[in-house]
């Protein structure tokens, strides 16, 4: 019996010697902190600026939260109820289309304002020349 236990213990030690030691688990926050500290800021790294650990932990937390929201958080709009008893129709939210159309609208308005100002300046110069030639 004793010999059997010794044999089992020796085979267990032999298996432990052949398997590589497990790497210590690093938390996501520690990994992000290490990446932040190694970040290049021009000729120096962020670590050289000696920022407080509390501040860097807050930044790391915000990076993790934004990454989570970007990858995993899906917000679905509630369907609008219909008055006539028909099932509600889910309309997918427009993401980039509205943003691009708003940018185009503001660009068109800015272009129109610039055009009006240029025309006004041109008219003023023409009137000034006409007044100077009389």
PAKE-926138 format. One line per 8 residues: their letters; for each residue x, y, z of N, C-alpha, C, O. Coordinates in steps of 0.02 Angstrom, whole numbers, plus 50000, padded with zeros to 5 digits. Atoms other than C-alpha are relative to their C-alpha. Example, Ala and Ser with C-alpha at 12.3 -4.5 7.8 and 13.67 -1.06 7.14 Angstrom:
# PAKE-926138
as	50045/49941/50000/50615/49775/50390/50045/50060/50000/50097/50059/50033 | 49958/49941/49997/50684/49947/50357/49961/50055/50037/49986/50110/50045
This chain:
# PAKE-926138
xxxxxxxx	50041/49941/50000/50000/50000/50000/50043/50063/50000/50033/50109/49961 | 49955/49944/49996/50138/50119/50049/50038/50009/49935/50050/50066/49913 | 49964/49998/50063/50232/50076/49891/49956/50028/49944/49981/50065/49901 | 50047/49974/50050/50077/50114/49785/49991/50075/50007/49989/50110/49957 | 50006/49928/49989/50058/50286/49865/50063/50037/49978/50058/50091/49948 | 49936/49969/50022/50242/50325/49834/50003/50003/49924/50025/50053/49896 | 50000/50001/50073/50222/50274/49653/49954/50053/49971/49971/50086/49922 | 50047/49950/50022/50070/50385/49631/50028/50070/50010/50022/50113/49967
xxxxxxxx	49970/49935/49986/50160/50531/49712/50056/50016/49952/50063/50073/49931 | 49943/49989/50046/50313/50508/49601/49975/50014/49930/50004/50056/49895 | 50027/49986/50067/50209/50503/49441/49969/50069/49997/49973/50103/49946 | 50028/49932/49997/50120/50661/49496/50055/50052/49997/50046/50103/49964 | 49944/49954/50002/50287/50747/49524/50032/50001/49931/50054/50053/49908 | 49971/50003/50067/50350/50687/49356/49957/50039/49950/49983/50072/49906 | 50044/49962/50044/50197/50761/49270/50008/50074/50013/50007/50114/49966 | 49992/49930/49984/50221/50925/49362/50065/50027/49971/50068/50085/49951
xxxxxxxx	49936/49978/50026/50402/50933/49305/49998/50010/49924/50034/50052/49898 | 50003/49993/50073/50355/50912/49121/49954/50056/49978/49964/50084/49924 | 50046/49945/50020/50213/51039/49118/50032/50066/50019/50059/50074/50073 | 49971/49935/49985/50269/51219/49107/49960/50034/50055/49900/50023/50061 | 50037/49965/49947/50224/51329/49255/49949/50048/49969/49963/50081/49919 | 50053/49956/50025/50063/51425/49230/50020/50073/50011/50048/50091/50062 | 49985/49929/49994/50082/51610/49196/49952/50031/50049/49893/50012/50052 | 50046/49968/49953/50011/51721/49331/49947/50039/49961/49962/50071/49911
xxxxxxxx	50054/49965/50035/49843/51791/49282/50006/50075/50011/50015/50099/50067 | 49996/49928/49998/49848/51975/49241/49929/50027/49988/49897/50007/49940 | 50067/49972/50009/49688/52075/49262/49999/50045/49938/50051/50069/49916 | 50008/49957/50059/49620/52175/49116/50024/50070/50017/50056/50103/49976 | 49980/49932/49981/49648/52336/49212/50076/50006/50003/50103/50057/49980 | 49927/49998/49998/49831/52294/49244/50030/49999/49930/50080/50032/49917 | 49976/50002/50069/49855/52253/49061/49992/50067/49966/50037/50090/49931 | 50012/49934/50030/49777/52418/49007/50048/50052/50030/50074/50095/49995
xxxxxxxx	49952/49955/49968/49884/52511/49135/50070/49992/49971/50104/50042/49959 | 49934/50012/50029/50041/52430/49066/50003/50029/49930/50054/50058/49910 | 50001/49972/50068/49989/52479/48890/50000/50076/50002/50033/50107/49960 | 49999/49927/49994/49955/52658/48946/50069/50025/50017/50093/50074/49987 | 49933/49978/49979/50123/52673/49031/50051/49993/49944/50099/50032/49941 | 49954/50010/50055/50211/52607/48876/49984/50043/49939/50019/50039/49889 | 50022/49958/50055/50121/52732/48764/50051/50054/49985/50075/50087/50031 | 49952/49948/50020/50237/52847/48666/49965/50067/49995/49913/50073/49963
xxxxxxxx	50023/49931/50005/50208/53033/48686/50057/50042/49974/50095/50072/50012 | 49943/49965/50029/50329/53111/48566/50064/49962/50015/50067/49902/50003 | 49935/50033/49987/50508/53074/48620/50001/49959/50064/50049/49922/50075 | 49999/50036/49936/50459/53003/48791/49939/49954/50004/49893/49958/49963 | 50057/50044/49986/50342/52870/48859/49958/50032/50056/49983/50075/50093 | 50045/49974/49950/50193/52908/48970/50027/49987/50071/50015/50027/50116 | 49973/50018/49934/50281/52822/49115/50051/50052/50024/50057/50063/50084 | 49950/49950/49981/50417/52957/49112/49968/50063/50030/50002/50101/50064
xxxxxxxx	50034/49941/49974/50286/53089/49156/49981/49992/50073/49961/50041/50105 | 50014/50016/49929/50258/53005/49327/49931/50025/50021/49924/50060/50071 | 50069/49982/49983/50070/53029/49327/49977/49957/50059/50001/49901/50067 | 50023/50038/49942/49979/52974/49486/49963/49936/49979/49929/49935/49927 | 50032/50064/50014/49918/52794/49491/49924/50006/49999/49891/49972/49960 | 50073/49992/49999/49741/52849/49536/49974/50027/49933/49923/50003/49908 | 50020/49971/50064/49730/52954/49378/50005/49948/49944/49959/49941/49904 | 49991/50050/50052/49799/52815/49269/49948/49944/50006/49926/49917/49956
xxxxxxxx	50051/50051/49991/49677/52690/49346/49932/50025/49975/49894/49986/49946 | 50063/49972/50026/49531/52808/49305/50000/49998/49924/49949/49981/49893 | 49995/50002/50073/49592/52823/49126/49993/49929/49974/49958/49917/49925 | 50005/50070/50020/49612/52634/49114/49928/49975/50005/49904/49939/49962 | 50070/50020/49991/49435/52609/49181/49958/50028/49944/49914/49993/49918 | 50040/49971/50054/49365/52728/49052/50016/49967/49933/49971/49959/49892 | 49982/50036/50062/49461/52640/48912/49963/49934/49998/49937/49914/49946 | 50034/50065/49997/49389/52473/48970/49925/50009/49989/49895/49969/49952
xxxxxxxx	50072/49989/50009/49212/52544/48981/49983/50017/49928/49935/49990/49901 | 50015/49981/50069/49219/52623/48809/50009/49941/49953/49972/49933/49905 | 49990/50060/50041/49288/52463/48735/49941/49952/50008/49918/49923/49958 | 50058/50044/49988/49147/52363/48816/49939/50027/49963/49905/49989/49929 | 50059/49971/50031/49013/52483/48755/50005/49996/49924/49955/49985/49890 | 49990/50002/50072/49088/52485/48581/49989/49930/49972/49961/49921/49918 | 50001/50068/50026/49097/52296/48565/49937/49961/50020/49911/49923/49979 | 50051/50046/49975/48959/52219/48671/49933/50031/50016/49883/49996/50019
xxxxxxxx	50063/49969/49979/48826/52346/48719/49960/50018/49938/49981/50058/49897 | 50045/49987/50056/48683/52347/48596/49937/50032/50027/49903/50003/50070 | 50060/49965/49977/48545/52473/48622/49948/49994/49945/49959/50014/49888 | 50054/50010/50048/48381/52429/48536/49943/50046/50020/49923/50048/50078 | 50056/49954/49987/48242/52556/48520/49936/49961/50013/49925/49909/49984 | 50064/50031/49986/48073/52513/48592/49954/50012/49940/49954/50066/49911 | 50046/49990/50056/47941/52485/48458/49944/50049/50020/49921/50050/50077 | 50054/49952/49987/47811/52623/48442/49933/49965/49993/49922/49930/49944
xxxxxxxx	50065/50034/50005/47634/52564/48479/49958/50032/49944/49960/50092/49932 | 50044/49978/50054/47509/52576/48335/49931/50013/50029/49910/49979/50076 | 50067/49982/49976/47338/52656/48361/49946/49951/49976/49897/49940/50012 | 50053/50041/50029/47240/52537/48249/50005/49926/50019/49972/49885/49987 | 49996/50068/49976/47288/52377/48340/50047/49955/49961/50053/49896/49977 | 49952/50040/50037/47416/52318/48213/50064/49992/50041/50079/50034/50084 | 49938/50008/49963/47581/52250/48277/50048/50058/49986/50049/50087/49932 | 49953/49944/50006/47715/52379/48308/50056/49983/49950/50078/49926/49947
xxxxxxxx	49946/50008/50049/47845/52403/48172/50064/50029/50031/50065/50086/50052 | 49936/49976/49973/48024/52415/48231/50039/50033/49944/50053/50002/49893 | 49960/49963/50048/48120/52547/48138/50071/50002/50025/50084/50026/50080 | 49931/49999/49977/48308/52525/48147/50025/50071/50006/50011/50113/49962 | 49975/49932/49992/48394/52680/48214/50053/50014/49947/50095/49973/49931 | 49950/49980/50049/48493/52774/48085/50062/50025/50037/50056/50064/50085 | 49940/49983/49964/48672/52793/48137/50040/50054/49964/50045/50111/49988 | 49957/49952/50033/48784/52879/48011/49962/50044/49951/49985/50099/49936
xxxxxxxx	50036/49963/50050/48654/52937/47886/49978/50068/50024/49987/50118/49989 | 50022/49936/49973/48582/53073/47998/50059/50046/50014/50056/50106/50000 | 49941/49960/49984/48753/53131/48055/50030/50030/49937/50050/50088/49937 | 49972/49975/50063/48815/53146/47876/49954/50053/49969/49978/50103/49943 | 50045/49951/50029/48658/53237/47819/50002/50066/50039/49995/50120/50009 | 49993/49939/49961/48675/53361/47963/50065/50036/49982/50065/50098/49978 | 49936/49968/50020/48857/53393/47915/49993/50032/49932/50018/50087/49921 | 50010/49972/50067/48807/53419/47734/49957/50063/50003/49969/50111/49967
xxxxxxxx	50043/49942/49993/48670/53539/47788/50040/50060/50025/50035/50115/49998 | 49961/49945/49973/48789/53643/47893/50053/50024/49950/50068/50084/49947 | 49952/49980/50051/48917/53641/47752/49966/50042/49947/49995/50091/49923 | 50037/49961/50050/48785/53704/47630/49983/50069/50027/49987/50119/49991 | 50016/49934/49969/48731/53842/47751/50062/50043/50003/50059/50103/49987 | 49938/49961/49996/48912/53895/47779/50021/50024/49931/50043/50081/49924 | 49983/49980/50068/48942/53897/47591/49956/50057/49976/49979/50103/49943 | 50046/49947/50020/48787/54004/47564/50018/50066/50034/50017/50118/50002
xxxxxxxx	49981/49939/49964/48842/54128/47698/50063/50030/49970/50067/50091/49960 | 49938/49975/50031/49016/54141/47622/49985/50030/49932/50012/50083/49914 | 50019/49973/50066/48938/54167/47450/49967/50068/50006/49982/50114/49968 | 50035/49936/49990/48824/54306/47514/50050/50054/50021/50047/50110/49996 | 49950/49951/49977/48969/54393/47603/50045/50021/49942/50060/50080/49935 | 49958/49983/50057/49078/54383/47446/49962/50044/49950/49991/50092/49923 | 50040/49959/50046/48937/54453/47338/49992/50070/50028/49996/50119/49991 | 50008/49934/49969/48909/54595/47462/50064/50041/49995/50062/50100/49980
xxxxxxxx	49935/49966/50006/49095/54638/47463/50012/50020/49927/50036/50075/49914 | 49992/49983/50070/49098/54631/47273/49958/50060/49979/49982/50104/49944 | 50043/49943/50015/48950/54750/47259/50027/50064/50031/50025/50117/50000 | 49973/49941/49967/49029/54868/47384/50061/50026/49961/50069/50087/49954 | 49941/49978/50039/49191/54872/47282/49980/50031/49933/50010/50080/49912 | 50023/49972/50064/49097/54902/47119/49971/50069/50011/49986/50115/49972 | 50029/49933/49986/49000/55047/47196/50055/50050/50017/50051/50108/49998 | 49945/49955/49981/49161/55119/47268/50037/50022/49937/50056/50081/49933
xxxxxx	49966/49982/50063/49243/55115/47094/49957/50048/49959/49983/50096/49930 | 50045/49957/50037/49090/55194/47015/49999/50069/50031/49997/50119/49994 | 50001/49936/49966/49089/55332/47145/50067/50037/49989/50068/50098/49982 | 49934/49970/50010/49277/55361/47121/50010/50025/49929/50049/50071/49919 | 49991/49980/50069/49263/55375/46931/49958/50061/49982/49970/50090/49929 | 50043/49942/50016/49130/55515/46937/50030/50063/50022/50001/50116/50013
